[in-house]
Amino acid sequence: MKNCFVLIYHRIQELGQDPQSLAVHPERFEQQIQYLKNRFTIISLQEMVRRISAGESIENVISITFDDGYADNLYYAKPILEKYRAPATFFITTGMIGSGREFWWDELERIFLVKKKSLKPLIIKIDGKEYNWNIYDRNVAREVYYEIHRLLKYLPGEKRESIMDELFSWVEVERNKGRETNRVLNRRELLQLAGGDLVEIGSHTLTHPVLSVEAQETQRQEINDSRIHLEQITGRKITSFSYPFGQKSDITPETVRMVKQSGYTCGISNIQGNIDDRTDCFMIPRRIIRNWEITDFRQNLAKFLEIDASELGKKIKIYLDNIKSCERKCSPNERERKIQNILFINHYDWRGGAAKVCYRIFENLEKKGFGKNILVKKRFFPHQDVKEFPETDSDEQKCLTAFQENEGWLDVFHYSSFNIKRLGEFQNADVVHLHNLQKEYFSLLALPEITCLKPVIWTLHDMFAFTGHCSHSYECSKWEIGCGNCPHLTIEPKVNKDHTDLLWNLKKIVYEYSDFTVVCPSNWLKSKLERSILKDKEIKLIYNGVDEAVFNNYHKNEARERLNLPKDKLILLFVAYGGLGTKIKGGHLIGHILERLPKENILFLSIGNVVMNPGYLKALPYIDDEKQLAFYYAAADLLIYPSLADNCPLVVLESLSCGTPVITFNTGGIPELVKHKETGYIAEYNNIIDLINGVEFYMKNPRLLKKMARNARESILKGFTLKEMIKKYLELYEAKYREFCTTPHTIDENYKTRIEKLIP
């Protein structure tokens, strides 16, 4: 297996535009580092070089590097690296230290992409050829930016500098006053960055040229003097060198020879590839990282991995040995006693509808005297009864994780799932309540044993439990008879390869040996379930509920005054974890909707944004405080919720509870919550024009809007309160426990045999 590679980052910063795709948003960077820490062994670059040189194992290790020396490396990257104790090497372009200047590619961006007004015609000679551009709008400016970048990249430094001076004179902008967001470290900041035991400083030349186009003497000066300068500033010996740009055409054998002669122990390229025991330490390849959300980050890493089939087969065989025969045994005392402890299992303890439903039940059980615990993949609240899954950090687990990510097998292999039975929280539980089990932490192969040992209820918040991989199948109905040739591999949870037939059949076998009750929060999902591989299970309908005391119909003007929002505008609201980047909730459609609405009397609010902050609306981050969130619902006139796939969304219930009608598509279980032209507007599925008709319908009928607001609140009080939901779950816990104590259940060896035959 070649699971060893060096990652290359450049910037950790939130930028309005990033034409070279060099920046990773700090929040995404932290998610990436957390994943790397759990998935690999992170070692320093010099330790990597030492292992390669000594012929030692480099199995499943990575190193992290940064090129260029931007100041944001200190302020955003280093704190996150320190938080997770992750070593990294920062390659510094020493001639830029404290200069106040921007790199030339950032200067080009400032010239062509930042200036708002149209630019005058440009006539310029580059490398002996005259170029003439009429830059009349921003699209042309962007094309010229990329063209000039291409032309300047392979010029010797002196020629490029002369042309850059000419361009700044043409645009009438002061060159030496660069933007704060794009500046390079100064001396003081470089020393701060170098402090501690996790950071190595490396050289990236003096001026960041393409070395292969420079004269040998210039190359030697760039390579050697940058090292000397860094050693003088830091007081450290500099032993690592990174070739600027770093492609094969940028590095000559003579360049490599000079790097060796200058006293470096390694040369780092930007050639995309992995490391093995034959890697030349002066041509170390890397893998470039972009501003990927964590799902894409995982999948791209998986593509980098190369796995040995025979070694993998041994690890899979060992893993499947965790499947054991099991027989349910209940004593007479257990049958008679009252239930006391409930264990919840979910991906998050908060954020997202499934997590909120789970946490609200958990929180209310305490008031009723129950013991309760939540096991989660990721914890947001520091609650003593909320614990993160104790993940297995073995080499075997890391290998299997790499394989299942690369092959699209999702969550087949998680040792931690088989260890649940040993946890005190599980052993003390009277009932186990499952919620979202997807998202890299739970193996369904452990489900039969868990349901044999404890009464289990599983609330489904989407379709994942009975499809080959997707949370929502949209128009596809293959899940009814067996998946394969999946038309939606990119639907969450995304998969690299199509093994949906295998995963569907695996689930089918698992469910045959499992004993649990399924809860559906909508009739829409229940009707699908009754046609699926779960049709033989006991199925209950329990709608999600909201706390009507928290999500109250506060007076609109009071809410707006509290939130400093205008009282004279129609306020439209969109709420989703992930904000406008959440396509499944229709976040990508908001811009199209707003284009068709008059903007002078409308304020659009988007809550839940991670990265985006567009100018045409007020974008806010995710709000954990429910009371604060309720005021935003109450302040709004309408909730715009163009969801493309949904079950029983809390966002809709929360909005209605606050007296705010909902404009939405005919999606999933939403029509069971919103009554057309009574508590909102149900537009034809994915029909933006019809959705806009709904907004305009209420804009033209302000009196009707007030009536709909009252209807919305009343609809929640009649059938969707938190109190009603808790009551039904408590009744189900009690019934399931009594049934469990009197119903025998056995898992024999045939279960393992069938799984082994299914997995190649």
N, C-alpha and C positions, 0 to 999 in steps of 0.2 A: 504493500500500500504506500502511495506517495502522498501522505497527508501533511506534508511539511511545506510551508510557503511563507514568504515575507509580504506583508501588506503595505501598500503605499497610500498615505493620505497627504493632503496639502494644507487644507484650511478647515477649521471648525468654526463656523460662523453662519448666521442667518443673513442672506444677502437678497436684495431686491431683484437683482439679475446676476447671472453667473454664466457667461457665455462659454467659458472653458470647462465648466462642470468640475471645478476644483473644490467647492465647499460642501461640507456635510453639516447639516443642522445639528446644534449641540444635543438636542433631545434624541435625535436618531443616533448620533455618535455614542451616547451613553448606552442606548439599547444594544448597539453593535458590540461595544466593549463588554457589556454584561454577558451577552451571548458567547463571545469568544472565550471569556473567562470560564464559563460553564462547559464549553464544548472542547477546548484545546488546552494544552499547556503553553502559556505565553512565556517566552524566554527573550533575553536581550539579544540584539544582533551579534554582538561579540561572542556570546555563548553559543549562538548558532554556528558562527564561523569556527569556533573551537571544536565543536562536535563534528562538523564536516571534516575538518583537518585531521582529527584524531580517529575518524572512522567510527564514532559512537552513534548510538541510536538517535534518529531525529523523527521517530514515529509520532505523528499527531501533535507536533509542536508548530508554533508560529512565532514570528517576530513582527513588531509594528514599527513603521518608519513614517516620518514626515519630511517632505521636501520643501525647500525655499526659505523658510524662516519667518513666516508671517507672525505678527504680534498676537493674533488670536490663538496661536498655539499655546501661549502662556496662560491666557485668561480663560479659555474654554476647554482646551484639550487636556492640559496638565492636571487640573482639579479632578477631572473624571478618571484619568489614568491612576491618580493617587487613590481615589475612592475604591477602585477595584484592584489596587496593587498590581498594575499592569506596566511592565517596563516598555520603554520606547526609545528610538533613536531619532533625533531631530537634525536634519542636514541643513546647514546655514549658508546662505549666499553672503559671504562676509563683506563684500564691497558695498552692500546695501545697508549694513547695520547703522542705524541712527541717521540715515541720509535724509529722511523726510520725503524721499521719492517713492514712487510706485514702480513695480516691475513694468517692463515695456508693454506687456500684453494687457496689463491693467490700465496703463496710460492710453492705449488704443481704445479701450472700452470707454474711458473718460472722454475721449475726443469724439467718438462716433455714436455712442449709445447713451450717454448721460445728457448731453446737450439737448434741450427740449425743442428749440426752433430748428427749422430746416437749415441745412448747411449750404454755403455757397459752393459753386463748382470747384472741383479739385483737379489740378493738373500737376503731376509729380513724376519725377524720373526715378525709377528703382532699378538698380543693377543694369544701367545703360538703356533701359526701355521706358518710354514715356507712357503714362497712364492718365486717362481723362474720365472723371466721373461727375455726373450731375446728380447730386444727392438731394432729392426733393421730398422724401419722407423717411420715416424710421425704418421701414422694411428695406429700402435701398441702403440706408446707413448700416444696417446689420450685415447686408451682403458685402458691402465694401470693407467693413471691419474684418470679416473672415478672410477676404481676398488679400488685404494688406498684411494680415497676420501671417498668412501662408508665404507671402513674398519676403517678409522681413526675417522670418525664423532662421533661414539658412544663409543670411548675410553675415560676414565678419562684423564683430561688435562695433568697430569705428564707423563703418558705413551705416549700420542700423541707427546708431546714435545720431548721426547727422540728419538722417531722414526724419527721425522722431522730433528733433529740434524744428525742422521745417514744418512738420505737421502741427506742432503746438503754435508756431507763428501764424500758420494759416487759420487756425481756429480761434486765435487770439485768447489763449488761456495760459496762465503762468504754470510752467512745467514743474518747478521745484516744490510747489505746495500740493502735495498729494492728499488724497482722502484719508481720513483717520481710519476708516474701516478696512483700508487696503494697505496699511503701512507695514513695514518690516520691523522686527525687534530693534530696540536700541541697546546700548552696552549694558545698562542696568537691568533691563528686562531679560537679556540673554543670560546674565548671571543668575537671575531668579529662576529662569527655566532650567538651567543646569544644576540647580541645587537639589539635594536629596539623593537617594540611592536608586531611583528608578530611571533616570534620564541619562542617556549618552548623547553627546554632541558630536556631530560629524560634519565633514566639509562638503560643500556643494559649489565649489569654485568661488572666484571673486565676483564675477558679473553675470553668471548664468548663460554662457555662450553655448552654441553647438560646437563642441570641441573639435569635431572632425573637419570643420571649415576654417579653423584658425591655423596660423603658422605654428610650427613646433615650439618655437620660443614662447609664443603667447600661451600655448597650452601648458607648457611647463610652469610658467608664471602663475596661471590661473589655478593649477593643481597644487603647487608647492606653497605659494604665498598665502593662499586661503587657510592652509593648515597652520602656518606660522602665526598668522593673525589670530586665529581662534585659540591657539595655545597661549598667546600673550594675554588675551582677555580672560579666559577661563582658568588658567593655571593648570590645565589638564593636558595630558598627551592625547592627541587626536589621531585615531587609527582607522576610522571608517570614511569612505569617500563615495559620494553618489554622483554619477554622471548626469549633467543637465540634459533634460529631455529623455536621454537614455535609451533610445531605440538603436537597433543594430547599425543603422546608417550614421548614427551620431558618435560611434565609438570605433576607433581604428586600433589595430594591434600596437601601434606606436603610442596611442593614448594609454592603453592598458600598461604598457611597459613603464611609462612615466609615473603612473599611479603607484606601481610597485617600487620604483626607485625613490619616490618621495616618502617612503616609510609607512604607507598604509598597509593594513593587513587584509583589507577587502575592498572590492569595488562593486557598487550596487547599480544595477541597470533598471530600466523601465520596460524591459522585455517581459511579456506576460508568460508566466510559467511557474512550475513547482520546483522544489529542491529535492535532490536525492544524493546518494553518497558519491556520485560522479560529478557533482556541480563544481564548476570552477569558482573559487572564492573571489575572483576578480571580475566575474561576469554573473553575479547572483541575480536571478530573475525575480520579479515581484508580481503581485496582483493588485491592480489599482481599484480603489474603493470609491464609489460615487455616493450621492445623497439618497441612498436606498432606504425605504422603510424596512422594518425588520424582516418581514416575510420575504421580500426580494433579496435582502442581504443574505439570508439563510440559503435561499435557492441558488444564488450566484456562487456562494462558497461551495455548495454541494457540487456544482458543475466543475469546480477546480479540482475535486478529489478524484484520485484513481485508486480503486480498491482491488486487492488480490482476491480472486474468487475462492481458492482453496482455503485461505485463511478465514475468509468470511464464512464459509460453510461450517467450519469448526465453531466459530463464535455463535452462529445461529443455533446450532445443535445444543450447545451449552445453555443458551438462553431458554430454549423450549423445554429444558429439563425443569424449569420452574413451574410448569403446568403439572399439578398434582391431583390425584383422586381425592374426593372429599365427600363426607356424609354429614348431613345436618343432625345435630343432637340437641334436644331441648329438655331440660328437667321440668318436673311438675311445678317447682317454685318459680321458674321463669315464666311459665304459662299464666300464673296467677298475678304476678306483680304488675304494678303500674309503671308505664314507661316514663323515663326521666331524662335520658340523654339522646340528643340528635347530633349526628355528624354530617356536615355539609361538605361537598367536594365540588369545586368550581375552578375555572381558570383564574379569575380575579376575585378579590373580595369587594371590589367597587369598580365603577366605570363600565358602562355598557348595560343594556337592559337585563341580561341574564344575571350579572353580578349584583345589580340593585335588587332584583327580586329575591335572590338568595340571601343577601345581607339583611333585607327588611324582615324576612321570616326569622332569620337568626337573631336579630336584635329584639324582636317582639317576644321570642320565647323566653328571654331572660326575665321579662316583666311577669311572665306567667309561672315562673319558678322552675323552668327547665334548665338542665345543663346542656351546653351546646359548644361545638367547636367547628371551625371552618379550616379545611385544608385547601390551599390554593397554590397555583403555579407562581403567581406574583401578588404580593401584598402591598396595598396602598395605605391602610390604616394600621397604626401601631397598637392594635388591640391584643390583649393577652390570650384571647381565645382564637385568634386568627394566626395560623401557622403556615409557612410555606412548605411545599412538598420537600422532603429530604431526598434530593436527587442523588443518584449514584454517579460518582465521578471516576469510575474505573476506565481503563483503556478499552475494555470490551464494550462498555456502554457508548463511549465516544465513537468507536468503530461502527457499531450498529446504527447510531444516530446519523453518522455520515452516509451510510448506505441507504437508509430509509428516506433521507432527504434527497439524495441523488436519484434514486429510483422511483420516487413518488409513492412510497409505501406509507407515508404519513406516520401514524403512531403505533406501529406494530410492536416496536421494541423499546420498552421502558422498564428497567429492572425495578424502579421505585414503585410501580403499580403492584408488583408481587410482594413488596415489603409493607404495604398498607396494613395487612393483617397483623403485623407485629407491633404497630403503633398503639400506644395507650389510648389515644383518642378513638381508634377503631374498636379496640377491645372493650372499652367502657360504653360504647354506643348501643342504644336499644334499636335505633333506626338509622340507616344511612340514606341521605337525600342527595342524589347526584343532580348536577346541572350541566354546564358545558364541559364535555370531556375532550373535545378537540383542542388543538393548539399546543402540541409538543410537550405533553407531560403525562398522558394517561394511555396505557395499553388496554384495549378491550379484551385482550387474551386473559387478563386477570379477573374479568367480570364474573364468570361462572363461580369461581371460588368465593369471591366477595359476597355474592348473592346466596351462596350456600351457608355462609357463616352468619350473615346478618340480614334482617329485612331491608329491602332496597326499594326506594322510589326514585324514578328518573324523570325529571321535568325537561321536556324537549323545548328548546327555544328556537329551533330551526329544523331542517330536514337531514342534518348530517348523520344521525343515527341509522338511517335506512338507505342512504345513497352510497355510491362507490367512492365519493370523496367530497362532494360539494355541500355547502350549507343550504343552498337554494338551487333547485334544478331548472327554474324558469319554465320554458316550454317543453323541456325534455322529460320523458316518462319512462326512461330505461330502468329506473330504480324499481319499477313494478315487477320486472321479470329477470333482471340481471344486467349490470352495467357493462361497459366496454366501449371502445371507440367513442370516448367521451367528447362531446362538442364544447365543453366548458372547462378545460383544464386550468384556466386562469381564474376561475371563480374560487373565492376563499373556501377552505384552505387550498391554496394553489399547489399543483404538483408538476414536477418536471417531465415525468413520463406517465403514459397511460397504463396503469395497472388497476384501473377501477373495477374490472371484472373480478380480479383476485380479492380486492378489499371488500367488495359486495358479498362474495361467497364466504370470506372469512367472517364477516359480521353475521351472516346467516347461521353459520355453525356455532358461533359464540352464543347467539340468542337461543338456540335450541337447548343449550346446557345451562342457561341462566334463568333465574326466577326473580322477576321484578315487576313492579307496576309502573306503567307509563302515564305521566300527566301531560295533557296538551292544554296550552292556554288559549286555544281557539278551535272552533269547529272546522275551520279551514284545514288546520294541520291534522286534526283528528280524522277527517275524511280521507286524507292521504295515508295516514298511518294504518287505517283499516284495509288498505290495499297493498301494504308493504310487507317486508319480512318480519315486521313486528305485529302483524295482525292477530296472532294468537295470544298476545299478552293482554292482561287486564288494562283497559284504557279508561282514564278519567279525564273529564273536562273541568279545569279550574282556571278561570280567567285571572290574569294578573290584576293586582289592586294597588291603589295609591293611598297615601295618608291624606285624607281630605282636610285635616287640620293644618298640615304644612302647605299643601298645594291648595291654597284657598283663593277665593275670588276677591282678592284685595281691590280696593277702589283704584281705578286706572290712573287717575291723576296723582294719587298718593304714591303709587308704585313708580310712576315716571319721575316725580319729584325726588324720590329716594335714590333713583338711579341716574339722576341728572340727564334725563331724556326729554326731548321736546314734547310739549302737550298739543301742538297744533299740526302734527303730522300723522299720517297713517303709518303705523309701525308693523312691519312684517318680520317674522322671526323664523329662523331655521336652527334646529338643535340636533347635533349628532356627535358622538365621540369620534374625533378625527376631523370634524368640521366639513368644509367644502371638499376635502380630499376623499371623503367616504362615498364612493360611487354607488354602493348598494343602497344607500339612503338617499341617493339623488343629489348629492352635493355638487356634482359636476354639471347639473342642469340649472343651478341657481342663476348663473351668469346669463344663460339664454332666456330665463324667465324675466330677469330684470331688464334686459335689452328691450323687451316688448311692453314694459310698464312705464308710465310717466314718472320721472324721478324727482320732479320739483317738490312734490308734496308727500314723498315716501321716504322713510328711513328703514333700511334693511339691516337686521342684526343677525349674525351667525355665531352661535355658541358651540365650542368644542374644537376650535381650530388648533392644529399642532404647528403648522408651518405658515400657511397662507395668511396674508393680510391685505387683500385687494382693496383698491381705492374706492370702489363703488358701494361698499358697505362697511359697517362697523363690525369687525371680527374680534371675537373674544375667546380666550382659552377655555378649556373645560372647567365647569364650575362644580366643585364637590359639595359646597354648602347648599343644601336643598332649599332652605328658606330664601336664600339669595336668588337661586334659580327660579323659585316660584314667583318672585317679584318681576322677573323678566317676562315670564309667561303672562302675568296679569297686566303688565305694561303694554304688551303687544295687542294689536287688534286681531291679527290672524297668525296662526302657525302655518307656514308653508312646508309641507312634508312630502316631497315627490319620491317617496321610497319605491324602489323597484322590486324589493323582496322583503317581506316582513311577516311576522306571526301575530303577536299581540304587543305592539311597541309601547313601552312606558311613556315615551315622549308624547304620544298622542293622548294617553290617559291623563298625564300631568297637565297638559295644556287645557284639556276639557275641564279638568277639576278646577283650574284657575279661571274658568269662564272665558276661555279663548277658543273660538271655533277653529277647525282644522281644514285646510285645503290640501287634498291628497289624491293619489291615484287609487284606482280599484285594485288594491294589492293585498294578497294574502288574507289575513284575518282583520284587516283594518275596517272593512265595511261592517263588521260586527260591533265596532266601537263607535264609528262616526255615521250618523244618519244624514243622508243627502238632503241638503237645504233645511235641515232641522238643527243639527249641531256642527255642520260644516258643509263641505262640497266634495263629492266623490267624482273625480274626473276619469275619463276613459284611460285605461292603462297606458302609460308612457306617452300620453297625448299632451304636449306642453300647451298647445293652443287651448284645449279644454280646461286645463289647470288655470291658465290665465283668465279664462272666462269666469272661473270660480272666484278669483280675486276681484275682478271687475264687477261681478254680481253683487258682492257685499259692499264694494266702494260706492256703487250707485244706490244702495239701500241701507243707509246708516241706521234707520230704525229697526230694520230687520236684523242687522248685525247685533244690536243690543238684545233683541229677543233670542237670537241664537246663542248669545253668551249665557243667558239664564238657562236655556235648554241644555247647554253643554255641562254646566255645573250639576244640574239635576240628574242628568244621565249617569254621572259618576256615582252620585249618592244612592241611586237605585240599584246598581249592580257591579260596581268596580272599586269598592273601597278595600283598603288594606285589611280592615277588621274582618270583612267577609272572606277574603282570601286566606287569612290565617286560620279562621275557624274551619274551613274546608280541609286545609292541610292537616290540622290537628286531628280531625276526624279520620283522615286517611292514615296518619301515622298509627293511630290506635288500632284501626281495622287491619292494617298490614301486619302489625306486630302479632295480633291474635292469630291471624291466618298462618304466619310464619311458624309460630310455636306448635301448631297442630298439623302442619303439612310436611311430610317427609320430602327430602330432596337429596339426590346423589349425583356426583360427577364421577363417572368411571373412566377407565383408561382409553376408551374409544374417542374421548374428546381430544386428547393429545395426539392420538394416531391420525385422526382426520385432519388436524391442523398441520401435522408433519407432511402428510400427503399433499396438502394444498400448497404449502410453501416450497418452492423449487429449491 
